[in-house]
Every structure is written in structure tokens, then in C-alpha cells.
């Protein structure tokens, strides 16, 4: 791991394997089966590495270029099989120091294997840790990025708060988090769909509903900008999920907004 990232760690890892430091907390992230990992190994990660992100030619492109221009080390949170914003940043600035953090050891192991087998020059560093317990010194990280990473945590709203408080603690004064997250546009309408179908709403809809802007503010972070990347209607007939099927059955549209937030500490 690059010295610039070693210097912001506040403690030693539990172990290091294949160059990846492990800090624990794997139960806090997404779970992947052996079949999932095999799919990643058999072309899935390569496709993710070379395919531009959604909105890369629109709302994300100016951000990616600005991050590359500034040249500050980037820590991507809950990077997962897509590695967050890092493949796109690598294409723009392969020498930019980047670190992918994820709780799932299997996914990180597959990325390490991919980089070695493909001979990727100076790839992103990899680190295993939970968003609930980031192993960075308080006030040490200048730039965090996250692509639907914060919402991949467990425990609903409490999980979001735990992750965001840890991010706020680790950010330097004036440090920035660039986060892509999504929000439902009409929760009362969604609840009415479940009621019509005589089904129990998902747990997420039974909690107090907060916007991401409100979540950031609760954890001491200031939203400098909020940009709508896409408003997408859920599809039925098994194309999306149960909610999309209900939307199709009752003719009630359900929309999900994808937003880019620039969030600063201090």
C-alpha cells in the first residue's frame, strides 16, 4: 500500500494477505456467494474495469476531471465489484493515488487477482474494513468518494448514521466526500402500493424517511451541491424488483432519483 495511505491509518491491521490489510467487520457489508465471485473472476471485474460509469459522459465527467486535476489521494468507500469511481479515475489519471475500501474480503481478493493477472500498472490499493469502523486517523483523509456505498450498509437509518459519523471523523478540515446515492421520490405513494396489494412494506419504508441532505447534516457534514444524475421509473415483469412489479400491476409509477452530492467537513 502506498505510503500516503499508510500514513493516515490509526492502527495496525489484524492481518495482511496478498498485500491487502484486513481490519475486520466483514459482516457489515454486502455478501457474495462463491458463484458471484466466480462470475467476477470470469470476466465480471474486467467488464467493470473497462466500462464507463453511468453518467460518466454527463454529470460525473466534470467531477472526475476535477478530482484528477487536483491530484489529491482518493479513498473510495464500499467500492464493491464495480470499484466505485476508481476505474474511471484511473483512465483519466493512472498515477493518481487511490485506495478502494470494502468490507468484503472475497471481492477485494478478486480485484487483487485481476490486477496481478492483467498486469495493471500501479492499480488502486485495496483495504478491507467496515464503514462502521474506518481505520483512519481523525481528520486525516482529504477526499472520500462513494458510489451507492453508504446505502450498502446494514441497519437502515442507524447504519447510515454510523457510517457518516465515521466518515466525518476521518475527513480533514475542509475535506470532501463525493457521494452518488439514490432516493425514492414518493414514499407515501409506495406505501399505498403495498397497501393495495395487501403486502407488508419493506423495512426501509417503515422507518422515518430522511433525505440524504438531512442525513449528511445530522452527522456534521455540509452539502455544497446536489445534482440529479437520473430519474428512473422502476420496471415490472421481473425487470427490477417486487416494487416494480407492483407499480406495473396497479399502474402507479415509482421513481428513483440518482444524485451526486458534494459534501464538505468544516
C-alpha positions in Angstrom: 0.0 0.0 0.0 1.3 3.5 -0.8 2.9 5.5 1.9 0.3 8.2 1.5 -2.4 5.8 2.7 -0.2 4.1 5.4 0.3 7.5 7.0 -3.4 8.1 7.6 -4.0 4.7 9.3 -4.6 5.0 13.1 -3.9 1.3 13.9 -2.3 -1.8 12.5 -4.4 -4.3 10.6 -5.4 -7.7 12.0 -3.5 -9.3 9.2 -2.2 -8.6 5.7 -2.7 -11.1 2.8 -1.6 -10.6 -0.8 -0.9 -7.0 0.0 -4.3 -6.3 1.4 -4.6 -5.1 5.0 -7.6 -6.6 6.9 -9.3 -4.7 9.7 -12.4 -6.8 10.1 -16.1 -6.1 10.1 -16.9 -8.2 7.0 -20.5 -8.9 8.3 -21.3 -5.1 7.9 -21.1 -5.2 4.1 -22.6 -6.9 1.2 -22.4 -10.7 1.0 -21.3 -12.5 -2.2 -21.7 -16.3 -2.9 -19.0 -18.4 -4.5 -21.0 -18.2 -7.7 -20.8 -14.4 -7.5 -17.1 -14.5 -7.0 -16.6 -16.9 -9.9 -18.6 -14.6 -12.1 -16.3 -11.7 -11.1 -13.3 -13.9 -11.9 -14.6 -15.0 -15.3 -14.9 -11.5 -16.9 -17.2 -9.6 -14.5 -14.4 -7.5 -13.0 -12.7 -6.9 -16.3 -16.0 -5.6 -17.7 -16.4 -3.3 -14.7 -12.8 -2.1 -15.1 -13.2 -1.0 -18.7 -16.9 0.1 -18.8 -17.6 3.8 -18.2 -19.8 4.5 -15.2 -23.4 5.5 -15.9 -23.5 9.3 -16.3 -19.7 9.4 -17.0 -20.4 11.4 -20.1 -22.7 13.7 -18.2 -22.9 14.8 -14.6 -20.0 12.7 -13.4 -17.5 13.7 -16.1 -16.7 17.3 -14.7 -16.3 15.8 -11.2 -13.9 13.1 -12.4 -11.8 15.6 -14.3 -11.7 18.0 -11.3 -10.6 15.2 -8.9 -7.9 14.1 -11.4 -6.7 17.7 -11.9 -6.4 18.4 -8.2 -4.3 15.2 -7.7 -5.1 14.6 -4.1 -5.2 11.0 -2.8 -8.7 9.5 -3.1 -10.2 6.9 -0.8 -13.3 5.1 -2.3 -15.7 3.7 0.2 -17.6 0.4 -0.1 -16.1 0.0 -3.5 -17.6 -3.4 -4.2 -17.4 -5.3 -7.6 -17.6 -2.0 -9.5 -14.7 -0.4 -7.5 -16.7 2.8 -7.2 -15.3 5.8 -9.1 -11.8 4.4 -9.3 -11.8 2.7 -12.8 -13.0 6.0 -14.3 -10.4 8.0 -12.4 -7.7 5.5 -13.4 -8.4 6.1 -17.1 -8.1 9.8 -16.6 -5.1 9.8 -14.2 -3.4 6.4 -13.8 -0.8 7.9 -11.4 -3.4 9.4 -9.0 -3.0 7.6 -5.6 -6.3 5.8 -4.9 -7.5 3.3 -2.3 -10.5 1.0 -2.5 -12.1 0.2 0.8 -14.7 -2.6 1.2 -15.8 -4.9 4.0 -16.0 -8.0 1.8 -12.6 -9.8 1.7 -13.7 -12.0 -1.3 -14.3 -9.1 -3.6 -11.1 -7.4 -2.7 -9.2 -10.7 -3.2 -10.7 -11.0 -6.7 -9.7 -7.4 -7.5 -6.1 -8.2 -6.4 -6.1 -11.3 -8.5 -7.4 -9.3 -11.5 -4.8 -6.6 -11.2 -2.0 -9.2 -11.0 -3.2 -11.4 -13.9 -3.8 -8.4 -16.2 -0.6 -6.7 -15.3 -2.3 -3.5 -14.4 0.4 -0.9 -13.8 0.1 0.9 -10.4 -3.5 -0.1 -9.7 -5.7 1.2 -6.8 -4.6 -0.1 -3.4 -7.0 -2.3 -1.6 -8.1 -2.3 2.1 -10.7 -4.4 3.9 -12.7 -2.5 6.6 -16.3 -1.8 7.6 -17.8 1.7 7.0 -18.8 1.5 10.7 -15.1 1.4 11.8 -12.9 3.1 9.3 -9.2 2.6 10.4 -8.1 6.2 9.6 -6.9 8.8 12.0 -9.3 11.6 12.8 -9.0 14.5 10.4 -6.6 12.6 8.1 -8.5 12.0 4.8 -8.8 14.7 2.2 -11.0 13.1 -0.4 -13.6 10.3 0.0 -15.7 9.0 -2.9 -18.6 6.6 -2.8 -20.8 5.1 -5.5 -24.0 3.8 -3.7 -21.7 2.7 -0.9 -23.1 4.3 2.2 -26.5 2.9 1.4 -25.0 -0.6 1.1 -24.5 -0.7 4.9 -26.8 -2.8 7.1 -29.1 -1.5 9.8 -31.1 1.1 7.8 -31.0 4.7 9.1 -28.9 3.8 12.1 -26.4 2.2 9.7 -26.3 5.3 7.6 -25.6 7.4 10.7 -22.8 5.2 11.9 -21.1 5.2 8.5 -21.5 9.0 8.1 -20.2 9.8 11.6 -17.1 7.7 10.9 -16.6 9.4 7.5 -17.0 12.9 9.2 -14.5 11.9 11.9 -11.9 10.8 9.4 -12.2 13.7 7.0 -9.8 16.6 7.4 -11.0 20.1 8.0 -12.3 21.2 4.6 -12.1 17.6 3.4 -14.7 16.5 0.9 -17.0 13.5 0.2 -18.3 13.0 -3.3 -21.2 10.5 -3.0 -23.6 9.1 -5.5 -26.8 7.9 -3.8 -30.4 7.3 -4.6 -33.7 8.5 -3.1 -37.3 7.4 -3.6 -39.5 10.3 -4.9 -42.8 9.4 -3.4 -42.8 7.2 -0.3 -46.5 7.7 0.6 -47.3 6.5 -2.9 -45.1 3.5 -2.5 -46.8 2.7 0.9 -50.2 2.9 -0.9 -49.0 0.3 -3.4 -48.1 -2.2 -0.7 -51.5 -1.5 1.0 -53.4 -2.1 -2.3 -51.5 -5.4 -2.7 -52.1 -6.4 0.9 -48.4 -6.8 1.5 -46.1 -5.6 4.2 -43.9 -2.7 3.1 -40.2 -3.2 3.1 -38.5 -2.2 6.4 -36.8 0.8 4.7 -40.3 2.4 4.2 -41.3 1.8 7.8 -38.5 4.0 9.2 -38.5 7.7 9.5 -37.8 8.9 6.0 -34.8 11.3 5.6 -33.3 12.8 2.5 -29.5 12.3 2.0 -29.1 16.1 2.6 -30.7 15.7 6.0 -28.6 12.6 6.8 -25.4 14.4 6.0 -26.4 17.4 8.1 -27.3 15.2 11.1 -23.7 13.9 11.0 -22.0 17.3 10.9 -21.4 17.4 7.1 -22.4 20.3 4.8 -23.8 19.7 1.3 -22.2 22.1 -1.1 -24.0 20.8 -4.2 -26.6 18.3 -5.1 -27.1 17.3 -8.8 -29.7 15.0 -10.2 -28.0 12.4 -12.5 -31.1 10.4 -13.4 -34.7 9.9 -12.5 -35.6 6.3 -13.4 -39.0 4.6 -13.3 -39.0 1.1 -11.9 -40.0 -1.6 -14.4 -42.2 -4.5 -13.8 -42.4 -8.1 -15.1 -39.3 -9.0 -13.1 -37.0 -6.5 -14.7 -36.4 -4.6 -11.5 -37.9 -6.0 -8.3 -41.2 -6.6 -6.4 -41.9 -2.9 -6.2 -41.5 -2.5 -9.9 -44.0 -5.4 -10.3 -46.5 -3.7 -8.0 -46.0 -0.4 -10.0 -46.8 -2.2 -13.2 -49.8 -4.1 -11.7 -51.6 -1.1 -10.4 -50.4 1.5 -12.9 -48.8 3.7 -10.3 -45.3 4.9 -11.4 -42.5 4.5 -8.9 -39.4 6.7 -9.4 -35.9 6.5 -8.1 -33.6 9.6 -8.2 -29.9 9.1 -8.5 -28.0 12.1 -7.2 -24.4 13.3 -6.9 -23.6 15.1 -3.6 -20.5 17.2 -2.9 -20.3 17.2 0.9 -17.7 19.0 3.0 -16.5 19.0 6.6 -15.9 22.3 8.2 
